[in-house]
Structures are given as structure tokens and as C-alpha cells.
Amino acid sequence: MSSTTFTSGDVSRVASLAHIPVSDDEKKSLAAGFTKTISVVEQINKLDVSKADASQVSGLTNVFREDVVDEKRMFTQDQALANAPRKNGGYFVVDQVLDQEE
């Protein structure tokens, strides 16, 4: 068994932070699932991978390009804000989303 065990209270806290409604039965099931997942991760962490080859196996290569500004595709600030329903001082205005009920 895992050294880390999740409880229904842990699930309640995470669900509250994510604003996800979870029933009591779901809390029990999710707590068991979280505990099992952590147990598997702990087993994987115990594996000796010091001799594992981590080279590219798909044969694909990365394609890089210079990070340059394409001024032909840039908006001016006025163009970017043209359809904004609310703006102030050259910025978009949006509702605050930091309020949280516990």
C-alpha cells in the first residue's frame, strides 16, 4: 500500500478549489483512486533507470526557426482593442475572477 493515503476530505478540498461538485460516494471512490495512482507512481520512482537509453526513438527531428517579429502580421494597439467590449487606458478590462467561496 502507498505511504500516501488520500481521504474524502482531501478530495473535498480539491473539488472545492476546482469548483467541482462531488457526491459522498464519488469522494470515497476518488480518494481510493488517488491513493492507488500515487502508489503506482511511488513504485515507478523506485525503478533503476540509470542504464536506460533516453535517446530519440521516433526518428523525428525538431524544426527550429528564428524568433523574429513579423511586423506584417502585427496589430496596432488600436486594432487589437477595436472590438473590445470594455477597455481602459489601452488595456482590455475584464471582470475580477479572484473571489472564491469556501
GROMACS elastic network, one bead per residue, 0.5 to 0.9 nm:
[ bonds ]
;  ai    aj funct       b0    kb
    1     4     6  0.85227   500
    1     5     6  0.87064   500
    1    35     6  0.85794   500
    1    36     6  0.80218   500
    1    39     6  0.65920   500
    2     5     6  0.65344   500
    2    35     6  0.67395   500
    2    36     6  0.72156   500
    2    38     6  0.68309   500
    2    40     6  0.81573   500
    2    42     6  0.75109   500
    2    43     6  0.89534   500
    3    35     6  0.88732   500
    3    38     6  0.87183   500
    3    39     6  0.75138   500
    3    42     6  0.87134   500
    4    35     6  0.65676   500
    4    38     6  0.70179   500
    4    39     6  0.74930   500
    5    31     6  0.78794   500
    5    32     6  0.80501   500
    5    34     6  0.79944   500
    5    35     6  0.51503   500
    5    36     6  0.84946   500
    5    38     6  0.83422   500
    5    39     6  0.88356   500
    6     9     6  0.80124   500
    6    10     6  0.60264   500
    6    11     6  0.74539   500
    6    30     6  0.86601   500
    6    31     6  0.50701   500
    6    32     6  0.69376   500
    6    33     6  0.87191   500
    6    34     6  0.64669   500
    6    35     6  0.54955   500
    7    10     6  0.51545   500
    7    11     6  0.65639   500
    7    12     6  0.86828   500
    7    27     6  0.80134   500
    7    28     6  0.73364   500
    7    30     6  0.88205   500
    7    31     6  0.53508   500
    7    32     6  0.78417   500
    7    35     6  0.86150   500
    8    11     6  0.50455   500
    8    12     6  0.60977   500
    8    13     6  0.86675   500
    8    24     6  0.77395   500
    8    26     6  0.87628   500
    8    27     6  0.50138   500
    8    28     6  0.55029   500
    8    29     6  0.85707   500
    8    30     6  0.78725   500
    8    31     6  0.57564   500
    8    32     6  0.88492   500
    9    13     6  0.62303   500
    9    14     6  0.87254   500
    9    27     6  0.79811   500
    9    31     6  0.86570   500
   10    13     6  0.51916   500
   10    14     6  0.63802   500
   10    15     6  0.85792   500
   10    27     6  0.86781   500
   10    31     6  0.74911   500
   11    14     6  0.51830   500
   11    15     6  0.59552   500
   11    16     6  0.83998   500
   11    22     6  0.84594   500
   11    27     6  0.58034   500
   11    28     6  0.82533   500
   11    30     6  0.69507   500
   11    31     6  0.61709   500
   11    34     6  0.88594   500
   12    15     6  0.50693   500
   12    16     6  0.59674   500
   12    17     6  0.86064   500
   12    21     6  0.88644   500
   12    22     6  0.74233   500
   12    24     6  0.89973   500
   12    27     6  0.68998   500
   13    16     6  0.50619   500
   13    17     6  0.62622   500
   13    18     6  0.86730   500
   14    17     6  0.51165   500
   14    18     6  0.62075   500
   14    19     6  0.84293   500
   14    20     6  0.84755   500
   15    18     6  0.50807   500
   15    19     6  0.58004   500
   15    21     6  0.66056   500
   15    22     6  0.67765   500
   16    20     6  0.63105   500
   16    21     6  0.76321   500
   16    22     6  0.89105   500
   16   101     6  0.85946   500
   16   102     6  0.70553   500
   17    20     6  0.78732   500
   17   100     6  0.83891   500
   17   102     6  0.82141   500
   18    21     6  0.88985   500
   22    25     6  0.81815   500
   22    26     6  0.59527   500
   22    27     6  0.63506   500
   23    26     6  0.50935   500
   23    27     6  0.61860   500
   23    28     6  0.88324   500
   24    27     6  0.50299   500
   24    28     6  0.64644   500
   24    29     6  0.87601   500
   25    28     6  0.53062   500
   25    29     6  0.63159   500
   25    30     6  0.86061   500
   26    29     6  0.50193   500
   26    30     6  0.58587   500
   26    31     6  0.83212   500
   27    30     6  0.51606   500
   27    31     6  0.59392   500
   27    32     6  0.85539   500
   28    31     6  0.51931   500
   28    32     6  0.63102   500
   28    33     6  0.86643   500
   29    32     6  0.52466   500
   29    33     6  0.62016   500
   29    34     6  0.86774   500
   30    34     6  0.59772   500
   30    35     6  0.84445   500
   31    34     6  0.51509   500
   31    35     6  0.61541   500
   31    36     6  0.86130   500
   32    35     6  0.51442   500
   32    36     6  0.61950   500
   32    37     6  0.86476   500
   33    36     6  0.50954   500
   33    37     6  0.61195   500
   33    38     6  0.86513   500
   34    37     6  0.50816   500
   34    38     6  0.62057   500
   34    39     6  0.85446   500
   35    38     6  0.52542   500
   35    39     6  0.61779   500
   35    40     6  0.88013   500
   36    40     6  0.63517   500
   36    41     6  0.87407   500
   37    40     6  0.51947   500
   37    41     6  0.63008   500
   37    42     6  0.86607   500
   38    42     6  0.60734   500
   38    43     6  0.86123   500
   39    42     6  0.51126   500
   39    43     6  0.63404   500
   39    44     6  0.87682   500
   40    43     6  0.50711   500
   40    44     6  0.62739   500
   40    45     6  0.86432   500
   41    44     6  0.50262   500
   41    45     6  0.61319   500
   41    46     6  0.87850   500
   42    45     6  0.50259   500
   42    46     6  0.65291   500
   43    46     6  0.52710   500
   43    47     6  0.70195   500
   44    47     6  0.54646   500
   44    48     6  0.89879   500
   45    48     6  0.82187   500
   48    51     6  0.76199   500
   48    52     6  0.83575   500
   49    52     6  0.50546   500
   49    53     6  0.85486   500
   50    53     6  0.85932   500
   53    56     6  0.89855   500
   54    57     6  0.84161   500
   56    59     6  0.65019   500
   56    60     6  0.76927   500
   56    61     6  0.85744   500
   57    60     6  0.80404   500
   58    61     6  0.86790   500
   65    68     6  0.85925   500
   69    72     6  0.88157   500
   69    73     6  0.86524   500
   69    74     6  0.82219   500
   70    73     6  0.57100   500
   70    74     6  0.67462   500
   71    74     6  0.50581   500
   71    75     6  0.83901   500
   72    75     6  0.85966   500
   75    78     6  0.78025   500
   75    79     6  0.56134   500
   75    80     6  0.57764   500
   76    79     6  0.51274   500
   76    80     6  0.62277   500
   76    81     6  0.86783   500
   77    80     6  0.51207   500
   77    81     6  0.62322   500
   77    82     6  0.84666   500
   77    90     6  0.70443   500
   77    91     6  0.86544   500
   78    81     6  0.52062   500
   78    82     6  0.58091   500
   78    90     6  0.77857   500
   79    82     6  0.50303   500
   79    83     6  0.81341   500
   80    83     6  0.75460   500
   80    84     6  0.79970   500
   81    84     6  0.51564   500
   81    85     6  0.86720   500
   81    86     6  0.87809   500
   81    87     6  0.72414   500
   81    90     6  0.75055   500
   81    91     6  0.75100   500
   81    92     6  0.70143   500
   82    85     6  0.87065   500
   83    86     6  0.87656   500
   84    87     6  0.64136   500
   84    92     6  0.67458   500
   84    93     6  0.83730   500
   85    92     6  0.83937   500
   85    93     6  0.82786   500
   86    91     6  0.87261   500
   86    92     6  0.62488   500
   86    93     6  0.52506   500
   86    94     6  0.73430   500
   87    90     6  0.66119   500
   87    91     6  0.54839   500
   87    94     6  0.84247   500
   88    91     6  0.54044   500
   88    92     6  0.66126   500
   88    93     6  0.64744   500
   89    92     6  0.85879   500
   94    97     6  0.87741   500
   96    99     6  0.74015   500
   97   100     6  0.82081   500
